[in-house]
Amino acid sequence: MDIVEYETEDFLSESAICIFLISTYNVEGPLDWFYKWLEDTRYDFRVDKQALSKMKFAIFGLGDSAYGDQFCIQPRNIDKWLGQLGAKRLYPLGEGDKNSDQEKNFEAWKKSLVDMLFDPSYALNNVSSNLNYDSYSESDSDSDNNNNSDTEMVDVEDIGALAPKLQAARKSKEKEEFVYKNSNGRPKRTLSEQEVPINEPKEMVTPMLRKSLTKQGYKVVGSHSGVKICRWTKSALRGRGSCYKFCFYGIQSHRCLETTPSLACSNKCVFCWRHHTNPVGKEFVWKVDPPEMIFSECLSNHYKMINEMKGIPGIRADRFQEAFNVRHCALSLVGEPILYPHINEFIKLLHDRHISSFMVCNAQHPSRLRALDKVTQLYVSVDASTKESLKKIDRPLFKDFWERFLECLDILSQKGQRTVYRLTLVKDYNTEEIANYVELVRRGKPDFIEVKGVTYCGYGGASKLTMANVPYHNEVISFVKHLNENLGDTYEIATEHSHSCSILIANTKFKINNKWYTWIDYDKFFELLEKGEHFTSLDYIAPTPSWALFGSPEAGFNPEDQRFYRKSKKNNNSVKNGGC
């Protein structure tokens, strides 16, 4: 039975055995009403402390250990409050960690529970309903003790007879508390069959995770990195159009390496198209692979995947040959690349090979952002403009996520290099906060603002997004125009890639003699970098082609390519020149 369909007041007369499977939500969820009702009932002085004495229960909680002390917080509290209201706990609280074998943990807990239920003498007589919890506050204990105390005096002579029993009970209690504290206040979760040495870092990618990522088309490199061929790389190789980054900045999609040296992330964004199959963490606590190995293996795996495409119909020979000379690297595949401890060394390896670097971060690691060396272009994901909406959309691990977010924007304004805000629009989540976005732009002073409609890719599990949350291109245009009007004369709408529902707002310093210069002169960038002198984003600009400009007939589609239309009733495999 779904708990939201159960009448909460019926709990007060419930006498059945109740088995709860409870997930943990760090934002609003279906459990909220029951959770709040039970908390209010527990602390309502009018409610009898044995109000649930007829109930027998067991709870298995589901959560993500990456959230630290918030892991399974709701199942733990429900387990505690039910016990405090007199309900009889049939079996200790079980917990399943998303980052471990959750199903295996549940099966082990379920088997033990069922075995116990078929042993009535144990189930009815030997399971205590008053387990100690470190999370019980002193006020809880004092209140309960005061309510249950009586004024009867104990005869001194009786104490002698009770002493052996009291001593045995005290030793038993000390033993229970020792076991409890050494289990971190809850039943231990079995993470693997083998014990892991405390001082030896684990590998980030577990066999199960490696299998999942490989199934999605990733090539896992080492123990924490990955590479994958972007769909725009495949499209560009066939002359069917390139990524919006080509339209905006001149990045050739067929010569772009999409990779990450850290598959782990510090957010669990609702629109993440990786379906949260990657690890999460606040810091890099895993085994660290050397940057030289990661770079070499990423490049090697990328070229292998390119080579596998040689037999695909329509591959252009010239671009296929060029693809084996990577010129750009998008550090945005999945996870948080800036988490990798040797990220600056990795970027240097790229630059030494004259491969441009496009670094994307989620604005949750200010110290790492401050220490980051110069890259070709630095992105910060600005997924919302208020603390509440950012928590709802990004679902960050850090409690001080908003303060970290703002600090990163401040750092961005001081970087003195080419910077970009990336806004992903999700209808009913973050499209109504124009004034707040304006304040964030003024704070970080980015060179460019990318605004893109969210891409729907069959969300499921923890995400509630549907196609109804995906904005049309005209809705993205409307949002951008409204935002641009409120930004004043410092910014203007520059380019557009309608196929991606993407628009670029640029600082007017890139509009010289009424002509936009949003593209990058990559050779100039490396020339300046090798000189070791200070330079700014205006020192390596290139003119934006007319077909990429906002409002152009091509709407961001390169006329040198041919737009491919899928089969339809009216048109079978038709190809048109230009257009979008």
Residue, then its C-alpha position, 0 to 999 in steps of 0.5 A: m500500500d502506498i503510504v499517501e493513500y493510508e489514513t494517518e489517524d488509523f495508525l492510532s488503532e492499528s494492530a497489524i504487523c506493518i513493514f515500511l519501505i521508506s525512501t529519503y527525500n532532501v526536497e519535497g516528496p510523497l512522504d512529507w505528510f505522513y512524516k510531519w503527522l508522525e512528528d507532530t503526534r510524537y511531540d503532542f503532549r495530549v497523545d498517550k506515549q503508548a498510543l501505538s502499543k498495538m502496532k508491530f513494525a519493521i522499517f527498511g530505509l533507502g537513501d544515498s550515503a553521499y548526503g552524509d548525516q542526512f542519509c536515511i534521516q527520514p526512515r531513522n526518525i520514523d523508526k525512532w518516533l514509532g518506538q517512542l509511541g509504544a509500537k513494538r519493533l519486530y526487527p532493527l532498522g535496515e538501510g540500503d545505500k544507493n552507492s552500494d548493492q541496495e537490492k542485495n542489502f534489502e534481500a538480506w534484511k528481508k530474509s532475516l525478518v521473515d525468518m524471525l516472523f516464523d519464530p513466534s517465540y522470538a518475535l513476540n518476546n525477545v525484540s525490544s521496542n526501546l532501542n537507544y538512539d544517539s539522535y534522541s535529544e535529552s529533552d525527549s528522555d527527560s520528558d518521557n522519564n518525568n511522565n512515567s515516573d512515580t513517587e513510590m519510595v524504595d526500601v533500602e533493604d530491597i536494594g541489596a536483593l536487586a543489586p545483582k540484577l541491576q549490575a547484570a542489566r548495567k553490563s548488558k546495557e554497556k555492551e549494547e551501547f558499545v555495539y550500537k556506537n561502533s555501528n555508527g548508530r544504526p545497523k551496518r550496511t554490507l558494502s561488499e563481501q570483503e573488508v576494505p582496509i581503512n587507509e586504502p582509498k577505494e576505486m570510484v568505479t565499481p564493477m556494477l557501475r562500470k557495467s552500467l556506464t559501458k551499457q550507455g556507451y561510455k568508455v571507462v578509463g582507469s578507475h574514475s574517468g570516462v570518454k564518450i562520442c557525442r551525437w553531434t560528433k557523429s552528425a558532423l562526420r556525416g555532414r548533417g550539422s554540428c553542435y551549438k558550440f560550433c555555432f557559438y564559438g567555432i568548435q568543430s564537433h568532429r574534432c571534439l573530445e568529450t571526456t571527464p577525469s572525474l565521473a563523480c559529481s556533487n549534485k544530483c540534478v533533476f535534468c541530468w541526462r546521465h540518469h544518476t548512474n555516476p557516483v556522487g561525493k563532496e570531495f575526491v576520496w577515491k584512488v587517484d589515477p595519474p593525468e598522463m594515463i587518463f589523457s592517453e587512454c581517453l584519446s586512445n578510446h576516442y580514436k577507437m570509437i571514431n574508427e568504428m564509425k568508418g563503415i556508417p553510410g554517409i561519413r565524409a572522408d575529409r572529416f573522418q580524417e580530420a577527426f583523428n586530430v582532436r583540437h578541442c576537449a569538452l570537460s563536461l561529459v558527466g560528473e565534476p571534472i574540477l574535483y580531480p586533484h590533478i586537473n591543472e596538470f590534465i589541462k596542461l597536457l591538453h594545451d601542450r597538444h594544442i587542444s583547447s579546453f572547455m571546462v564546465c563546473n557546477a559552482q560548488h567547489p570555490s577553492r578548486l575554482r580559485a586554484l584552476d589555471k587558465v582554460t580556453q573557456l570556463y563555464v559555470s552552470v547557473d541552473a536557478s536564481t534562488k536558494e529554494s529553486l537551486k535546491k529543488i533542481d540541482r539537489p546538491l550534497f552540500k548544506d551550504f550549497w547556496e553560499r558556495f554557489l555565490e562564492c563561485l560566481d564572485i570568483l568567476s568575476q575575478k578570473g580575468q578569462r573567457t567565462v560563460y553562464r550556462l542556464t538550462l531552462v526547465k518549465d515550472y522550475n526556473t523560468e519565472e525568476i528573471a530579476n534574480y537571474v539579472e542579479l546573478v549576472r551582475r555578480g559574476k559578470p560573465d562574458f557570455i550567457e548560454v540559455k538552453g531548453v532542457t533535453y528530455c531523454g526518458y527521465g525516470g527514478a528520482s526525476k519527475l520531469t516529463m515532456a511538459n517540462v521541456p520548453y519550445h524554442n519560441e519559449v526559450i526566445s521569449f525568456v532570453k528577450h525578457l532577460n536581455e531587456n533587464l540586463g541593460d546595454t551591457y549585453e545583447i542577443a548574439t547567436e542562435h542554434s534553434h536545433s538545440c533550442s539554444i541562444l547566446i547572450a554576449n557582452t557587447k564588448f564582443k560587438i566591434n564595429n557592429k560585428w559580433y566576435t563570439w568565435i575563438d581564434y584557437d591558434k592565437f590562444f595557444e600563442l598567447l598561452e605559450k608567451g606566459e604573459h597576461f591576456t584577456s578574452l578579447d585577445y583571441i577573438a574571431p568573427t562570428p559567421s552570418w549564418a550563426l547570428f540570431g534571427s538569421p534564416e539559417a538559425g545557426f545551421n552551417p550552410e556547408d552541411q545538409r539538414f537530414y529529416r527522418k522518414s515521414k509520411k510526406n517525405n522519405n529520407s529527404v535532405k535539404n541544403g542549409g536551413c534548420 
